[in-house]
Amino acid sequence: MSFAAQIKIPATYMRGGTSKGVFFRLQDLPASAQVPGEARDRLFMRVIGSPDPYAKHTDGMGGATSSTSKCVILSKSSQPDHDVDYLYGQVSIDSAFVDWSGNCGNLSTAAGAFAIHAGLVDAARIPQNGVCVVRIWQANIHKTIIAHVPIRDGEVQETGDFELDGVTFPAAEIVLEFLDPAEEGDGEDGGSMFPTGNLVDQLDVPGIGVLPATMITAGIPTVFVNAADIGYQGTELQESINGDPQALARLEAIRVAGALRMGLIKTADEAIKRQHTPKIAFVSAPQTYQASSGKTVEAAEVDLLVRALSMGKLHHAMMGTCAVAIGTAAAVPGTLVNQAAGGGDRQAVRFGHPSGTLRVGAEAVQVDGQWTVTKAIMSRSARILMEGAVRVPGDSF
């Protein structure tokens, strides 16, 4: 019996923020995977090592977590005044699908750096020393991201002293601007940043009851609830949530109820194929707690605490897109996030997450009775971990 040989595909393995992913230039992909469809999905699943019933990704590049089961495609931009198009695929660990419904804010950092590394940014726009402004078109959600990437001797500067909780070693700081980050919705209020038209809804969750919830589409569609309303303190770490199947089921029920209310899905069954969005997060007022690294986060250091789930598990830190949602919701008086932060007008918050703290700024304004956000800003870092080629069996896609 003969078997198809492996093929080599140029690829770069990068960390961006608290995530890792396999990055490709569109032109380097096999022809069948250069367009959306089954071939591309099957290729990315094989690269990552999914679906894996053992949940280990031993036979792929994935790390068997939502933060490390990701693929990215970059190409010269099809949009005016942009450098690159950035397309992100969240690969399911135990199911055979790739979720294209949202962005990864952490890997947005790496997208800016990779665009320069991969020769996708006009050389005339890259300074010898200084900062290169990379204009990214986020193709999943049709939004603009501006990455301010430090340059030294004409190359991306990757090393530095910027520390990011959730990442072990320091690196160079990359500032991200998410422009007009509210997604267009199909909910009760159309394209509003708050798709139901309310800052706080009473969300009826089967098996749980009615919960106050803030549902927002800035950064990524997110359902916020109060930690106390679901029996938590807001100081929880991964092991106290992810090792409790009943807790995960309750949180998924809240997420699905929110997705239905936001108009993201029409039936609860559709949530199985939309694990990446919306996110579910719970908030609380500041408290002192011990982060997963062992360091103590004092209540006085933060404005609020937030815990968020990604792909059905509590995230070890915070997703970048969810941080945008947190900063935006905090800037709007009356949301649960704003209330947890003490209320009032805010242009930035520092929140506590399982790995430490993160500061995010947002500019929210009310126009004709509708809240909108013009920009959200945060700092991350990125670096290349490995570059060369990935290999996959030639008959796997």
ChimeraX attribute file (.defattr): number of C-alpha atoms within 10 A of each C-alpha:
attribute: neighborCount
match mode: 1-to-1
recipient: residues
	/A:1	2
	/A:2	4
	/A:3	8
	/A:4	10
	/A:5	11
	/A:6	13
	/A:7	13
	/A:8	16
	/A:9	17
	/A:10	15
	/A:11	20
	/A:12	22
	/A:13	23
	/A:14	22
	/A:15	23
	/A:16	27
	/A:17	28
	/A:18	24
	/A:19	26
	/A:20	26
	/A:21	26
	/A:22	23
	/A:23	25
	/A:24	23
	/A:25	22
	/A:26	19
	/A:27	14
	/A:28	15
	/A:29	18
	/A:30	16
	/A:31	11
	/A:32	13
	/A:33	19
	/A:34	15
	/A:35	12
	/A:36	9
	/A:37	10
	/A:38	14
	/A:39	17
	/A:40	20
	/A:41	20
	/A:42	17
	/A:43	22
	/A:44	28
	/A:45	30
	/A:46	23
	/A:47	25
	/A:48	27
	/A:49	25
	/A:50	30
	/A:51	18
	/A:52	19
	/A:53	10
	/A:54	11
	/A:55	15
	/A:56	17
	/A:57	22
	/A:58	14
	/A:59	12
	/A:60	20
	/A:61	23
	/A:62	27
	/A:63	19
	/A:64	22
	/A:65	21
	/A:66	24
	/A:67	26
	/A:68	20
	/A:69	28
	/A:70	28
	/A:71	24
	/A:72	24
	/A:73	22
	/A:74	25
	/A:75	20
	/A:76	20
	/A:77	19
	/A:78	12
	/A:79	12
	/A:80	7
	/A:81	10
	/A:82	17
	/A:83	24
	/A:84	25
	/A:85	24
	/A:86	27
	/A:87	25
	/A:88	26
	/A:89	25
	/A:90	26
	/A:91	32
	/A:92	25
	/A:93	27
	/A:94	16
	/A:95	14
	/A:96	15
	/A:97	22
	/A:98	26
	/A:99	18
	/A:100	18
	/A:101	19
	/A:102	24
	/A:103	27
	/A:104	26
	/A:105	27
	/A:106	26
	/A:107	32
	/A:108	28
	/A:109	29
	/A:110	28
	/A:111	29
	/A:112	31
	/A:113	30
	/A:114	25
	/A:115	23
	/A:116	23
	/A:117	14
	/A:118	14
	/A:119	12
	/A:120	19
	/A:121	24
	/A:122	12
	/A:123	10
	/A:124	7
	/A:125	13
	/A:126	20
	/A:127	16
	/A:128	14
	/A:129	14
	/A:130	16
	/A:131	18
	/A:132	22
	/A:133	19
	/A:134	25
	/A:135	21
	/A:136	26
	/A:137	25
	/A:138	23
	/A:139	21
	/A:140	16
	/A:141	19
	/A:142	16
	/A:143	17
	/A:144	19
	/A:145	27
	/A:146	21
	/A:147	25
	/A:148	21
	/A:149	27
	/A:150	23
	/A:151	20
	/A:152	13
	/A:153	10
	/A:154	15
	/A:155	17
	/A:156	23
	/A:157	21
	/A:158	19
	/A:159	15
	/A:160	12
	/A:161	10
	/A:162	14
	/A:163	16
	/A:164	21
	/A:165	22
	/A:166	21
	/A:167	17
	/A:168	10
	/A:169	12
	/A:170	16
	/A:171	19
	/A:172	21
	/A:173	22
	/A:174	24
	/A:175	17
	/A:176	25
	/A:177	20
	/A:178	26
	/A:179	18
	/A:180	18
	/A:181	27
	/A:182	27
	/A:183	21
	/A:184	17
	/A:185	20
	/A:186	16
	/A:187	19
	/A:188	15
	/A:189	15
	/A:190	15
	/A:191	16
	/A:192	22
	/A:193	27
	/A:194	28
	/A:195	24
	/A:196	22
	/A:197	19
	/A:198	19
	/A:199	19
	/A:200	19
	/A:201	19
	/A:202	12
	/A:203	19
	/A:204	16
	/A:205	17
	/A:206	12
	/A:207	9
	/A:208	12
	/A:209	10
	/A:210	14
	/A:211	17
	/A:212	16
	/A:213	25
	/A:214	25
	/A:215	32
	/A:216	30
	/A:217	28
	/A:218	29
	/A:219	29
	/A:220	27
	/A:221	30
	/A:222	27
	/A:223	27
	/A:224	29
	/A:225	26
	/A:226	24
	/A:227	21
	/A:228	12
	/A:229	13
	/A:230	15
	/A:231	9
	/A:232	14
	/A:233	16
	/A:234	24
	/A:235	20
	/A:236	20
	/A:237	20
	/A:238	17
	/A:239	11
	/A:240	10
	/A:241	18
	/A:242	16
	/A:243	12
	/A:244	10
	/A:245	11
	/A:246	11
	/A:247	15
	/A:248	17
	/A:249	12
	/A:250	16
	/A:251	23
	/A:252	20
	/A:253	19
	/A:254	28
	/A:255	25
	/A:256	29
	/A:257	20
	/A:258	27
	/A:259	27
	/A:260	17
	/A:261	20
	/A:262	27
	/A:263	17
	/A:264	21
	/A:265	19
	/A:266	12
	/A:267	12
	/A:268	12
	/A:269	10
	/A:270	14
	/A:271	21
	/A:272	11
	/A:273	16
	/A:274	20
	/A:275	22
	/A:276	26
	/A:277	24
	/A:278	27
	/A:279	27
	/A:280	28
	/A:281	27
	/A:282	24
	/A:283	30
	/A:284	25
	/A:285	22
	/A:286	23
	/A:287	18
	/A:288	15
	/A:289	21
	/A:290	16
	/A:291	22
	/A:292	19
	/A:293	12
	/A:294	10
	/A:295	11
	/A:296	12
	/A:297	20
	/A:298	13
	/A:299	16
	/A:300	10
	/A:301	14
	/A:302	22
	/A:303	23
	/A:304	26
	/A:305	29
	/A:306	28
	/A:307	25
	/A:308	24
	/A:309	27
	/A:310	21
	/A:311	21
	/A:312	19
	/A:313	19
	/A:314	25
	/A:315	24
	/A:316	24
	/A:317	29
	/A:318	30
	/A:319	24
	/A:320	28
	/A:321	26
	/A:322	28
	/A:323	27
	/A:324	27
	/A:325	29
	/A:326	28
	/A:327	31
	/A:328	35
	/A:329	30
	/A:330	31
	/A:331	26
	/A:332	26
	/A:333	16
	/A:334	18
	/A:335	25
	/A:336	26
	/A:337	32
	/A:338	25
	/A:339	19
	/A:340	20
	/A:341	23
	/A:342	16
	/A:343	16
	/A:344	12
	/A:345	13
	/A:346	20
	/A:347	15
	/A:348	20
	/A:349	22
	/A:350	18
	/A:351	27
	/A:352	33
	/A:353	29
	/A:354	27
	/A:355	23
	/A:356	24
	/A:357	22
	/A:358	21
	/A:359	16
	/A:360	21
	/A:361	23
	/A:362	28
	/A:363	19
	/A:364	22
	/A:365	14
	/A:366	10
	/A:367	8
	/A:368	6
	/A:369	7
	/A:370	12
	/A:371	17
	/A:372	20
	/A:373	22
	/A:374	14
	/A:375	19
	/A:376	27
	/A:377	20
	/A:378	20
	/A:379	23
	/A:380	27
	/A:381	28
	/A:382	30
	/A:383	21
	/A:384	17
	/A:385	11
	/A:386	12
	/A:387	13
	/A:388	10
	/A:389	14
	/A:390	18
	/A:391	15
	/A:392	21
	/A:393	15
	/A:394	13
	/A:395	11
	/A:396	14
	/A:397	17
